[in-house]
Structure formats: C-alpha cells, structure tokens
Amino acid sequence: MPWLTFIISALVIVLAGTQLTRNAERIITILGLGVIWGGALLLPLATSLPELITSWRAGIIGAPDLPVGNVLGSSLFNLALIAIIDIFQGKGSLLSRVDHRHIMTASLLVFLLSLLNISLFSPVHPSIKWVGVDTLLILLFYLAGSYLISREEKKNSSRDDDIETNEDVPQNSQELPPEGKQRYVPFIIFLVAAILIIIAGINLTDSADEISQKTGLGRTFVGSLFLAFSTSLPEIVTTYTAVRMGMLNMAVANVFGASLMNVTILFFADLFYREAPILSHVSQGHLITVNFVIALSAVAIFGLIYRTKREIAYLGYDAIIILLGSLLAYIFLFYIEVIY
C-alpha cells in the first residue's frame, strides 16, 4: 500500500525533522553563530536533509523527475511560508520588519535558479563523467555565495549584539547555553533524528514513485507536490517555531536558506543518477516551477527593498502576491503535466 507507506514515512519525517531542527537551533546557540548565518546556512542543513535523502534514493531507482520536482516544489513551498509568517507575526508587512541583509540570500537564490533555468532550456548538457557541469556550477556558486554571506554576517555581528529586538532575540534568550555533558545532548539527538529521516526518506521516495505510476499523475507532478510538501514539513515546523519565539529574522533566513540548499541538492541528485546529466533527462514541466520560484523570489527582494507597511487582512502586498503565485504555479503544473 504505497499511500500508507507514504503517510507513515511523512509522519516520521515530521517528528524526526522537528527534533532535528530544534536541536540545530540549540547547536547554533552553543557554537555562538549569528542569526542570519545560522538561519540561512546551518539550519537549512538540517531541514533540507529529507530532500537530500529522497534525491539520493530517486537517483538510485532511476527517477530523475522526482528529485528535481522535489527540490523546486520545496522551494515554492518555502516561499509560500512568507505569507504564513506574515499572518502570525502581527500587523504590518513582514518583509518591512526584517533585516535588509536577507536580500543577499534571496539574490543568490535567484542567481542559482537562473542557472538552472538556462540548463533546463539548453539542448546541450556538458558533463564530467556522468555529472553535469551545470549542477557543478550551481554547487560552486552556492559555496562562494555562502562564504560572502558568512563574511558579511561577521562584519555585522558586533552591531547585532548591541541591538536587541523582538525580531532577533528569542523569548527564552536569557537561558545560557548548556555546559558540561549537556552540551553534547543536542548533537546526539540531532544524529538520531538524522538517521530516522534517512530511513523514512528512502521509503517516502519509493512509495512516491509507485504512486506516480499507479495514479498516472507522473513523477514531475508527484515530486513537485506530494514529495515536496512532505520533505518541506521540517521547514514549516521550524519557521512556525521561530515566529512563535519572536525570531522573525531566523524564520525568513530559514525560508531563503532552505531554498538555496534545495537547489544545491541538485548536484548530489546528479551525482547519484549515473545514467547521464540529470537535467538532460527531466520533463520540461519543471520550467514552470523554476520560473515561478524566480519570479516570486524577485517579489520578496522587492518587498525587502521597498519595505511597505501596508497590508490586507494581516498580509503584506508582497506576501499576497507570493501566496497567489504559488497556487497558480501548481494549477499550471497540474494542467500541463496531468491534463494536457
């Protein structure tokens, strides 16, 4: 019963992913990392583990559309989280209240997605062995961009220490990092949760592939919707938790950082898929998702720069556009991949 296996595996990922991300936040505190750096780089390492495992498994079973759909669908879900954060964070537009430095991660996301977009359009896919040069370039530019972001965070760390606001400091920030043996507990829980996600991720991918074949929905649509939503649940839990703690910067950083990490996972999916460069064997339907993610990321950047405080029903104009755009993307994808 693929649906039952899929649901159980998704629940395991939710529970293990919650512990993974909570302890990732504790590790960030123990190591003394900054809000932007920790939220955009380290925390997504935890929340993107399900996407990494499912991409590995999809490459093993020879289903390239599943990991590409999963990566792009998860990025679309992550951007939709901006609207969810906007609802819970109170009055005023969310993007007008967070640090302008998020423009760096959002711009890097647009750049990497643009490289991916060009590769999906291109009829030529140069490779090194079976790994595409396109996914390798995405990885290299991600590493370079991450270095620049971390360097910028270090420059501003002293200023962040001097300015305490509800957006940057959690409500329980008075608690000191654990000492002694307790310092190692978050690392142990993190490792156990990661192992559970690996097991669940394998079953999730296998059941998703079986569902796509039995229902006729296709791997592109199943990967972009069902698989993407399931593997994005840790990001949803983490983002909601960060908002409840008053850490709006951490929540927004996780949205952009997780999307960045997802795009980078394409390199590892390419590495696992040994038949040919993975982007040469996928459906053109992914062009819909990638272009919508690029467009909605640009809307987010505009919101970070313009910083309007106007809203409709607790949603900023930018959040409304992102939410409606996400829904429209799946309508187009369903029509082209399933109906048409």
C-alpha positions in Angstrom: 0.0 0.0 0.0 2.1 2.9 -1.3 -0.2 5.6 0.2 0.0 4.1 3.7 3.8 3.9 3.5 4.0 7.4 2.2 1.9 8.8 5.0 3.8 6.9 7.8 7.1 7.9 6.3 5.9 11.6 6.1 4.9 11.5 9.8 8.3 10.1 10.8 10.0 12.9 8.9 7.8 15.5 10.7 8.6 14.1 14.1 12.3 13.5 13.5 12.6 16.7 11.5 11.1 18.7 14.4 13.8 17.3 16.7 16.4 17.8 14.1 15.7 21.5 13.6 15.1 22.3 17.3 18.5 20.8 18.2 20.0 22.5 15.2 18.9 25.8 16.8 20.5 24.7 20.1 23.7 23.9 18.3 23.7 27.3 16.7 23.4 28.8 20.3 26.2 26.5 21.6 28.5 27.4 18.8 27.6 31.1 19.0 26.7 31.6 15.4 24.9 34.7 14.1 21.1 34.9 13.3 21.5 35.4 9.5 24.4 32.9 9.1 22.8 30.3 11.3 19.4 30.7 9.9 20.4 30.8 6.2 23.3 28.2 6.2 23.4 25.9 9.2 19.7 25.4 10.0 18.8 24.5 6.3 21.4 21.8 6.5 19.1 20.1 9.0 15.7 21.0 7.4 16.9 20.0 3.9 18.1 16.6 4.9 14.8 14.9 3.8 15.3 16.5 0.3 18.8 15.2 0.2 17.8 11.6 1.1 14.9 11.5 -1.3 17.2 12.8 -4.1 19.7 10.2 -3.3 17.1 7.4 -3.4 15.4 8.8 -6.6 18.8 8.7 -8.3 19.3 5.1 -7.3 16.0 4.0 -8.6 16.4 6.0 -11.8 13.6 8.5 -11.4 15.2 11.9 -12.2 11.9 13.9 -12.3 11.3 13.1 -8.6 14.3 14.9 -7.1 14.1 17.9 -9.5 10.4 18.2 -8.8 11.0 17.8 -5.1 13.7 20.5 -5.0 11.8 23.1 -6.9 8.5 22.2 -5.3 10.1 22.6 -1.8 11.5 25.9 -2.8 8.0 27.0 -3.9 6.5 25.8 -0.6 9.3 27.7 1.3 8.5 31.0 -0.3 4.8 30.4 0.5 5.9 30.3 4.1 6.5 34.0 3.9 2.7 34.5 3.7 2.2 32.2 6.6 4.8 34.0 8.7 3.1 37.3 7.8 -0.2 36.1 9.2 1.2 35.1 12.6 3.7 37.9 13.1 1.1 40.6 13.6 0.3 43.9 11.9 2.4 45.3 9.2 4.2 43.7 6.3 6.7 41.0 7.4 9.4 42.0 4.9 9.4 45.6 6.2 10.3 44.4 9.7 13.3 42.1 9.0 16.9 42.8 8.3 17.8 44.0 4.8 20.7 41.5 4.6 18.2 38.8 3.6 18.5 40.5 0.1 21.9 38.7 -0.2 20.5 35.2 0.3 17.4 35.9 -1.9 19.6 37.3 -4.7 21.9 34.3 -4.5 18.8 32.1 -4.8 17.6 34.0 -7.9 21.0 33.6 -9.5 21.3 29.9 -8.9 17.7 29.3 -10.1 18.6 31.3 -13.3 21.5 29.0 -14.0 19.1 26.1 -13.5 16.6 27.7 -15.8 19.2 28.1 -18.6 20.2 24.5 -18.2 16.6 23.2 -18.5 16.2 25.3 -21.7 19.5 24.2 -23.2 19.6 21.2 -25.6 23.3 20.7 -24.7 24.5 19.4 -21.3 28.3 19.2 -21.0 29.4 16.8 -18.3 32.3 15.5 -16.3 31.8 11.7 -16.4 28.1 11.5 -15.8 27.8 14.7 -13.7 26.6 17.8 -15.4 28.7 20.9 -15.5 25.5 22.9 -14.8 24.9 21.3 -11.4 28.6 21.5 -10.5 28.5 25.3 -11.2 25.4 25.6 -9.0 27.3 24.0 -6.2 30.4 26.2 -6.6 28.4 29.4 -6.8 26.5 28.4 -3.7 29.7 27.8 -1.8 31.1 31.2 -3.0 27.9 33.0 -2.1 27.8 31.3 1.3 31.3 32.5 2.1 30.3 36.1 1.2 27.2 35.8 3.4 29.1 34.5 6.4 31.8 37.2 6.0 29.1 39.9 5.9 27.5 38.4 9.0 30.8 38.5 10.9 31.1 42.2 10.0 27.8 42.9 11.5 27.9 40.6 14.4 29.0 43.3 16.8 26.2 45.5 15.8 23.7 42.7 16.3 25.0 42.1 19.8 24.4 45.7 20.7 20.8 45.9 19.3 18.2 43.7 21.0 14.8 43.5 19.3 11.9 41.0 19.4 12.8 40.1 15.8 16.3 39.0 16.6 16.2 37.6 20.2 14.1 34.7 21.2 11.9 35.0 24.3 14.0 32.5 26.2 17.3 34.2 25.2 18.1 34.7 28.9 19.0 31.0 29.2 22.7 30.3 28.8 24.0 27.6 26.5 24.2 24.2 28.3 27.6 23.3 29.9 29.4 20.1 30.5 27.9 16.8 29.3 24.6 18.6 28.5 26.4 20.4 25.6 26.6 17.1 23.7 22.9 16.2 24.1 21.7 18.3 21.2 24.3 16.8 18.9 23.3 13.2 19.9 19.5 13.9 19.3 20.5 15.6 16.0 22.3 12.4 14.9 19.5 10.1 15.9 16.9 12.2 14.2 19.0 12.3 11.0 19.2 8.5 10.9 15.4 8.2 11.2 15.0 10.7 8.4 17.3 8.7 6.2 15.2 5.6 6.7 11.9 7.4 6.3 13.2 9.3 3.2 14.0 6.1 1.4 10.5 4.7 2.0 9.0 8.0 1.1 10.7 8.2 -2.3 9.9 4.6 -3.2 6.2 5.0 -2.3 6.0 8.3 -4.2 7.5 6.7 -7.3 4.9 3.9 -7.0 2.1 6.4 -6.5 3.1 8.3 -9.6 3.0 5.2 -11.7 -0.3 3.8 -10.4 -2.2 7.1 -10.4 -0.9 8.3 -13.7 0.0 11.7 -12.2 3.6 11.5 -13.3 6.8 11.9 -11.4 7.1 15.6 -12.1 3.8 16.5 -10.5 4.1 14.0 -7.6 7.6 15.1 -6.9 6.7 18.8 -7.1 3.6 18.5 -4.9 3.3 15.4 -2.6 7.1 14.7 -2.2 7.9 18.4 -1.9 5.3 19.0 0.7 6.3 16.0 2.8 10.0 16.9 2.8 9.2 20.6 3.5 7.4 19.8 6.7 10.5 20.3 8.8 10.9 23.8 7.3 7.3 24.6 8.1 7.7 23.4 11.8 11.0 25.3 12.2 9.7 28.5 10.6 6.5 28.5 12.7 8.5 27.8 15.9 10.9 30.7 15.1 7.9 33.1 14.7 6.4 32.0 18.0 9.7 32.7 19.7 9.8 36.2 18.1 12.7 35.3 15.8 11.4 36.8 12.6 14.9 37.1 11.1 15.7 33.5 11.8 12.3 32.4 10.2 12.9 34.4 7.0 16.6 33.3 6.8 15.4 29.7 7.0 13.0 30.3 4.1 15.7 31.6 1.8 18.4 29.4 3.2 16.4 26.2 2.8 15.6 27.1 -0.8 19.2 27.7 -1.5 20.2 24.4 0.0 17.4 22.7 -2.1 18.8 24.0 -5.3 22.3 22.8 -4.3 20.9 19.3 -3.7 20.6 19.0 -7.5 24.3 18.4 -7.7 24.1 15.4 -5.3 21.0 14.2 -7.2 23.1 14.4 -10.4 25.9 12.5 -8.6 23.6 9.7 -7.6 21.9 9.5 -11.1 24.7 7.8 -13.1 23.0 7.4 -16.5 23.6 11.0 -17.7 23.5 14.6 -16.5 20.2 14.6 -14.6 18.9 17.9 -16.1 19.1 16.3 -19.6 16.6 13.6 -18.6 13.8 15.6 -16.9 10.5 16.9 -18.0 10.2 20.5 -19.4 7.3 20.9 -16.9 9.9 21.9 -14.4 10.4 25.1 -16.3 7.0 26.2 -14.8 8.1 25.7 -11.3 11.6 27.2 -11.6 10.3 30.4 -13.3 7.6 30.9 -10.7 10.2 30.5 -7.9 12.4 33.0 -9.7 9.5 35.5 -10.1 8.3 35.1 -6.5 11.8 35.4 -5.1 12.1 38.7 -7.0 8.8 39.9 -5.4 10.4 39.1 -2.0 13.5 41.1 -2.9 11.3 44.0 -3.9 9.5 43.8 -0.6 12.8 43.8 1.3 13.9 46.9 -0.5 10.6 48.8 -0.7 9.6 47.9 2.9 5.9 49.0 2.7 3.9 48.6 5.8 0.5 48.4 4.1 -1.5 45.2 4.4 -4.7 43.4 3.6 -6.1 41.0 6.2 -2.8 40.8 8.1 -0.9 40.1 4.8 1.5 42.5 3.1 1.1 43.1 -0.6 4.3 41.1 -1.3 3.1 38.1 0.8 -0.3 38.1 -1.1 1.5 38.0 -4.5 3.8 35.2 -3.3 0.8 33.1 -2.0 -1.3 33.6 -5.1 1.7 32.9 -7.3 2.4 29.6 -5.5 -1.1 28.4 -6.0 -1.1 29.5 -9.7 2.2 27.6 -10.3 0.6 24.3 -9.2 -2.5 24.9 -11.3 -0.3 25.4 -14.4 1.8 22.4 -13.5 -1.3 20.2 -13.0 -2.8 21.3 -16.3 0.4 20.7 -18.3 1.6 17.5 -16.7 -1.7 15.7 -15.9 -4.5 17.1 -18.1 -2.6 18.3 -21.2 
